[in-house]
Amino acid sequence: MHHRLWIAVNSILITFSMIFIWFFRPHDSSLVITAQFLAQIAMFLFLININMYFIFLVIRKTSVRKVKIRLAKFSRVMMKWHITIALTATTIITGHAAINLYEIGPAVGFANLKLSSGYLAISLLFVTLVAGYRRHKKASGFRRKFHLTTAMIFFLLFLIHMFIPI
């Protein structure tokens, strides 16, 4: 039951963001359209990584053995890709940021709220990456919680950034 709700929430988020970006924020510039496309891909990849937390939460909380086994096998495979997905998404979102700084920054000002929220989100993304690297090198409860906390705050910030109008 809960997994269906979580799949629905993810699907709604992806669909709503696509509709918002492509229908309510259209642009004439092919570079800005490229930046929007890059942001959409990165959002999808970040969402995959963020969902790992919820998979582990279900594994811990469920009492259904089959669900635990199936999700544990799935998470074992997905965690092998967690770092690759994070670095790929970071590279893509850096391209998005560079294009927007080049194209939109001079037009709206580099202190614009949309750009400022992007600076904050990407800064927290790098904190999350460093926290993840440190956790990967030497795991501890504090490092796990810190990485998780920074990832969730980053997720919230990038959602806010996405819906701030230019």
C-alpha positions in Angstrom: 0.0 0.0 0.0 2.7 2.5 1.0 4.8 1.7 -2.0 2.0 2.6 -4.3 1.5 6.0 -2.5 5.3 6.6 -2.8 5.3 5.7 -6.5 2.3 8.0 -7.0 4.0 10.9 -5.2 7.2 10.5 -7.3 5.2 10.2 -10.5 3.2 13.3 -9.6 6.3 15.3 -8.8 8.0 14.3 -12.1 4.8 15.0 -14.1 4.1 18.3 -12.3 7.7 19.5 -12.8 7.6 18.7 -16.5 4.3 20.5 -17.0 5.5 23.5 -15.0 8.9 23.7 -16.7 7.7 23.1 -20.3 4.3 24.8 -20.3 4.6 27.6 -17.7 8.2 28.5 -18.2 8.8 28.3 -22.0 11.8 30.2 -23.4 12.9 31.3 -26.9 16.5 30.6 -26.3 17.7 27.1 -27.3 20.4 27.4 -24.6 17.8 28.0 -21.9 15.7 25.1 -23.2 18.8 22.9 -23.0 19.3 24.1 -19.4 15.7 23.2 -18.6 16.2 19.7 -20.1 19.4 19.2 -18.1 17.6 20.2 -15.0 14.8 17.8 -15.7 17.3 14.9 -16.2 19.2 15.8 -13.0 16.0 16.1 -11.0 15.1 12.6 -12.1 18.5 11.2 -11.1 18.5 13.0 -7.7 15.0 11.6 -7.1 16.3 8.1 -7.7 19.0 8.6 -5.1 16.7 10.3 -2.6 14.3 7.4 -2.9 17.0 5.1 -1.5 16.3 6.5 1.9 12.6 5.6 1.6 13.5 2.1 0.4 15.6 1.6 3.5 12.9 3.0 5.7 10.4 0.5 4.3 12.9 -2.3 4.9 13.3 -1.3 8.5 9.6 -0.7 9.2 7.8 -3.4 7.3 7.0 -6.7 8.9 6.3 -8.5 5.6 9.3 -10.7 5.0 8.9 -11.0 1.2 8.9 -7.2 0.9 12.0 -6.9 3.0 13.8 -9.5 0.9 12.7 -8.0 -2.4 13.7 -4.5 -1.4 17.0 -5.6 0.2 18.0 -7.2 -3.1 16.9 -4.2 -5.1 18.7 -1.8 -2.8 21.9 -3.8 -3.0 21.9 -3.4 -6.7 20.9 0.3 -6.6 23.5 1.2 -4.0 26.2 0.1 -6.4 25.0 2.9 -8.6 24.3 5.5 -5.9 27.7 7.4 -6.3 27.6 7.2 -10.1 24.1 8.6 -10.2 25.0 11.4 -7.8 28.1 12.4 -9.7 26.3 12.2 -13.1 23.4 14.3 -11.8 25.9 16.8 -10.3 27.7 17.1 -13.6 24.4 17.6 -15.4 23.1 20.2 -12.9 26.5 22.1 -13.1 25.9 22.4 -16.9 22.4 23.7 -16.2 23.8 26.3 -13.8 26.5 27.4 -16.2 24.1 27.8 -19.1 21.7 29.8 -16.9 24.5 32.0 -15.5 25.6 32.8 -19.0 22.1 33.2 -20.6 19.8 34.4 -17.8 22.2 36.0 -15.3 23.0 39.1 -17.3 19.3 39.6 -18.2 17.8 39.4 -14.7 20.8 40.1 -12.5 23.0 37.7 -10.7 21.4 38.5 -7.4 17.9 37.5 -8.7 16.0 35.3 -6.2 15.9 32.4 -8.7 19.6 32.5 -9.2 20.3 33.0 -5.5 18.2 29.9 -4.6 20.2 28.0 -7.2 23.5 29.1 -5.6 22.2 27.9 -2.2 21.0 24.6 -3.6 24.2 23.8 -5.5 26.2 24.8 -2.5 24.3 22.4 -0.4 24.6 19.7 -3.1 28.4 20.0 -2.8 28.1 19.7 1.0 26.0 16.6 0.5 28.6 15.1 -1.9 31.4 15.7 0.6 29.3 14.2 3.4 28.6 11.2 1.2 32.2 10.8 0.3 33.2 11.0 4.0 30.5 8.4 4.8 31.7 6.2 2.1 35.3 6.3 3.4 34.4 5.7 7.0 30.8 5.0 8.0 29.4 6.2 11.3 26.0 7.0 12.6 26.7 10.7 12.6 28.1 10.7 9.0 25.0 8.7 7.9 22.6 11.1 9.5 24.6 14.2 8.3 24.6 12.9 4.7 20.9 12.1 4.9 20.0 15.5 6.4 22.0 17.5 3.9 20.4 15.4 1.1 16.9 16.1 2.3 17.6 19.8 2.8 19.1 19.9 -0.7 16.0 18.1 -2.1 13.8 20.7 -0.5 15.9 23.6 -1.7 16.0 22.4 -5.3 12.2 22.0 -5.2 11.9 25.6 -4.0 14.4 26.8 -6.6 12.5 25.0 -9.3 9.2 26.8 -8.6 10.6 30.3 -8.0 9.6 32.5 -11.0 12.3 34.4 -12.8 
